[in-house]
Amino acid sequence: MRPSSSPRSGRLALGMALAVLLPWAAAAQDLADFESRTTLHRLDNGWTFIIVERPVAPVFSFATFVDVGSAQEVPGITGLAHMFEHMAFKGTPNVGTRDYEAEKVALEAMEAAYQGYEAARRARDADPERVAELLAAFRGKQEAAAEFVVANEFDEILARAGGVGINAFTNTDFTGYFYSLPANKIELFCYLESERFLEPVFREFYEERDVVQEERRLRTESQPIGRLLEQFQATAFVAHPYKQPVVGYMSDLQSITMTDARAFFEKYYVPSNLVTAVVGDVDVGALVPMIEAYFGRIPAGPAPEPLRTVEPPQIGEKQVVVEDPSQPVYIEGYHMAARDDPDQPVWDAIDDILSGGRTSRLYRSLVRDKKIAANAGSFSRLLGSKYPTLWIAWAFPSPESSNEEVRDAIREEIERMKVEDVTDEELERFKTRAKAELLRSLRSNSGLASSLAEYQTIFGDWRELFRFVGRIEAVTKADIRRVASATLVATNRTVGMIRTAAPAAQDAGAREADDA
């Protein structure tokens, strides 16, 4: 993830979003109007483009979604999807180098040296002196390759051209790239974005691998909740790759190679696995030929095979307890369907009614009335959404309370969802808020571009973004009871908690381990 800036907005965006919020009886007309300004163009190599003409201000935004995330990783290369996200900003044979022909030779020599070192390090009868010798040889080749690097040139070209929001992300399901530029820089966008996926150069790979290792230390290993969540997801999933952390396991981050990254890119970054949405002050008649000229030069490749592993049904409650000198934390998760399931809007309703602000049931019960939690809530799809995932309820017990007290209060509210209808007010408040959130996502060029690319990638049709409003309107009280009763049951539940351990006990345990 890279630093980002605030999105832009415009009157046309607001008007279009407000149109979406009209009664659903008029939705077909609204969608037809939006379609008149939207072009879906698929290149011969398979790359899909969605172009929305929105001439409100002389700017445009884009979002590219690559249909690969940590769920496509196998043991030994966890964290590689995230690593490639970092590599995509390192440049090309034409960007980020002082002399690519010489740099290419230096990079090949560096990788050969690393492969030699890695083989010696992992050998069963590894010779420490030989390993140290090969590591020193690799470091020398690494320094030689670094002499050719023009650091951050990709970003700086965009910044000089007025680019903002230059960012990317990796999650369990997707990798995304996005930024905004002045409208007169549309050809620069076509050149840079096609160039980095035509032939990325994996310069500074091992330096960046060190950065990602530090990222893992800071966000997971040094954070009590990070440690808990990693153990929790590994407990909740026994087979599906959602059990793996997006950042990767440390041993993999210490072992993945530039050769691994190249193989990952060649398998998953094929044009048919990418969707790009461009939104703003663009002329589709002029843009399509540019897209053909720049992105069309990328060779087609075989589509990656679908993920085979399906998480088996859970048949009994599971629990993981982390002893930590931290405040207590309580979470419980239940397996739920994937994002394209017809009941997804029902889960949105359950989340909103249980945790949508200070009027929500969990906040009123645990925080306001019983005063047993500092905060409490729920959410869907924390660990992904493309495949069956988890619905999670959580709470931070107050200093005078325990995990067990918040657990009982959360389950009391869950049981209410099963046996009692939610109120008319709660259901209407959910629908109003859900529509308002859609409005906010459509106000900016960048927000709309990301939503269109995401929906095209998940559903195969960007129009589902607009049809979702109708699905929200169709949610009933009976739907909420039905889904809660079928899913929020003990045999489908995984519990995770931090149990506060005294620092002295932790220190004693560490001393015992050292003595052993």
Buried (B, 14 or more C-beta within 10 A) or exposed (E): EBEBEEBBBBEBBBEBBEBBBEEBEEBEEBBEEBEEBBBBBEBEBBBBBBBBBBBBBEBBBBBBBBBBBBBBBEEEBBBBBBBBBBBBBBBBBEBBBEEBEBBBBBBEBBBBBBBBBBEBBEEEEEEEEBBEEBBEBBBEBBEBBBEBBEEEBBBBBBEEBEBBBBBBBBBBBBBBBBBBBBBEBBEBBBBBBBBBBBEBBBBBBBEBBEEBBEBBBEEBEEBBBBBBBBBBBBBBBEEBBBBBBBBBBBEBBEBBBBBBBBEBBEBBBBBBBBBBBBBBBBEBEEBBEBBBEBBBEBEBBEBBEEEEEEBEEBEEEBEBEBBBBBBBBBBBBBBBBBBEBEBBBBBBBBBBBBBBEEEBBBBBBBBEEBEBBBBBBBBBBBBBBBBBBBBBBBBBBBEEBBBEBBBEBBBEBBEBBBEEBBEEEBBEBBBEBBBEEBBEBBBBBBBBBBBBBBBBBBBEEBBBBBBBBEBBBEBEBEBBBBBBEEBBBEEBBBBBBBBBBEEEEEEEEEEEEEEE
